[in-house]
């Protein structure tokens, strides 16, 4: 009887203690993130409670759901190429059906001009071991080249296999 009681306590004690450590869900936020101009979903946008590391990534369909265990009241939504948006929420409530419309963030860049100034066969990187190696190979290519009259009398093929 004592052994059964000890085994039962050993099994149930971690479960009871673990269940007490998880705070209950006090709220949840659920909705969809879309482009304000096209109305199309924005997959992989970030949804994060302001001032925390609690958040989620939007699904490919644009939908998200994030639990609010600490009662946060501000939700930040953002994605590359769009302006971030901060929403004010009601604490300890489940909010569903949010439609968050992100506006594109457009930057006009100045002119970019790409030019090449290196001559063919000329390496301009001094004190670079890779350049020194290439230069040595080029300088010694005649010495290192195999004889043109090399012949083989035998050929052996080996196949390695793993089991």
C-alpha positions in Angstrom: 0.0 0.0 0.0 2.8 2.4 0.9 4.6 1.7 -2.4 1.5 2.4 -4.4 0.9 5.7 -2.5 4.5 6.8 -3.1 4.3 6.0 -6.8 1.0 7.9 -7.1 2.4 10.9 -5.3 5.6 10.8 -7.5 3.5 10.8 -10.7 0.8 13.3 -9.6 3.0 15.9 -7.8 4.8 17.3 -10.9 1.5 17.5 -12.8 -0.2 19.4 -10.0 2.8 21.8 -9.5 3.1 22.3 -13.2 -0.6 23.1 -13.6 -0.4 25.8 -10.9 2.5 27.6 -12.5 0.6 28.3 -15.7 -1.4 31.5 -15.3 -4.9 31.2 -16.7 -5.7 32.8 -20.1 -7.1 36.2 -19.3 -7.6 37.3 -22.8 -6.8 36.5 -26.4 -6.5 38.6 -29.6 -7.6 37.1 -32.9 -7.9 38.6 -36.3 -6.5 39.1 -39.8 -3.8 41.4 -41.2 -4.4 42.8 -44.7 -3.0 45.4 -47.1 -5.0 48.6 -46.9 -4.9 49.2 -50.7 -5.5 45.7 -52.0 -7.3 44.0 -49.1 -5.0 41.0 -49.6 -3.6 39.2 -46.5 -0.1 40.0 -45.4 1.4 36.6 -44.5 4.2 36.4 -41.9 3.6 39.8 -40.4 4.6 40.2 -36.7 2.0 40.7 -34.0 3.5 41.5 -30.6 2.3 43.0 -27.3 4.0 46.4 -26.8 6.6 46.2 -24.0 6.9 42.4 -24.1 8.3 39.5 -26.1 4.9 37.9 -26.3 3.6 37.6 -29.9 3.1 35.5 -32.9 3.6 35.5 -36.7 0.6 35.8 -39.0 -0.3 32.7 -41.0 -0.2 32.6 -44.8 -3.9 33.3 -44.9 -3.4 36.5 -42.9 -5.0 35.2 -39.7 -3.4 35.3 -36.2 -4.3 34.4 -32.7 -2.2 35.3 -29.6 -3.0 34.7 -26.0 -2.9 37.6 -23.6 -2.0 36.0 -20.2 -0.5 39.2 -18.6 -3.3 41.6 -19.5 -1.4 43.7 -22.1 -3.4 46.6 -23.5 -1.3 47.5 -26.6 -0.7 45.4 -29.7 1.9 46.2 -32.3 1.5 44.8 -35.9 4.2 45.3 -38.5 5.9 43.9 -41.6 8.8 44.9 -43.8 7.6 47.5 -46.3 4.6 48.5 -44.2 4.1 51.1 -41.5 3.8 49.7 -38.0 0.4 50.0 -36.3 -0.3 50.0 -32.6 -3.8 49.1 -31.3 -5.3 49.7 -27.9 -7.1 46.7 -26.4 -9.4 46.0 -23.5 -7.6 44.1 -20.8 -8.7 40.7 -19.8 -11.1 40.2 -22.8 -11.1 38.0 -25.8 -11.1 40.1 -28.9 -11.9 38.3 -32.2 -12.6 39.5 -35.7 -9.9 42.2 -35.7 -9.1 43.5 -39.2 -5.8 45.2 -39.1 -5.0 47.1 -42.3 -1.4 48.0 -42.8 -0.4 50.9 -45.1 2.7 50.5 -47.4 5.7 52.5 -46.3 7.3 53.8 -49.5 10.8 55.2 -49.6 12.2 57.1 -52.6 15.9 56.3 -52.9 18.4 58.5 -54.7 20.3 57.4 -57.8 22.7 54.5 -57.4 25.6 54.3 -59.8 27.7 51.2 -60.2 31.0 51.3 -62.0 33.8 48.9 -62.6 37.4 50.1 -62.5 39.4 46.8 -62.4 41.4 45.8 -65.5 41.2 42.2 -66.7 43.9 40.1 -65.0 44.8 42.8 -62.5 44.1 42.2 -58.8 44.1 45.4 -56.7 43.9 43.8 -53.3 47.3 44.0 -51.6 48.2 41.8 -48.7 45.4 39.3 -49.6 46.6 35.7 -49.3 44.0 34.5 -51.9 45.3 37.0 -54.5 48.9 36.0 -53.7 48.0 32.3 -54.2 46.2 33.1 -57.6 49.2 35.1 -58.7 51.6 32.2 -57.8 49.5 29.7 -59.7 49.4 31.9 -62.8 53.2 32.5 -62.6 53.9 28.8 -62.3 51.3 27.3 -64.6 53.9 26.0 -67.2 55.9 24.3 -64.4 52.9 22.7 -62.8 51.1 21.5 -66.0 51.4 17.8 -66.5 53.3 16.3 -69.5 51.2 16.2 -72.6 52.4 12.6 -73.4 51.2 11.1 -70.2 49.6 7.7 -70.8 47.8 5.2 -68.6 48.0 1.4 -68.8 45.6 0.5 -66.1 42.2 1.8 -64.8 40.7 0.7 -61.6 37.2 1.5 -60.6 36.2 1.3 -56.9 32.7 1.6 -55.5 32.1 2.3 -51.9 28.8 1.6 -50.3 27.4 2.0 -46.8 25.0 -0.3 -45.2 
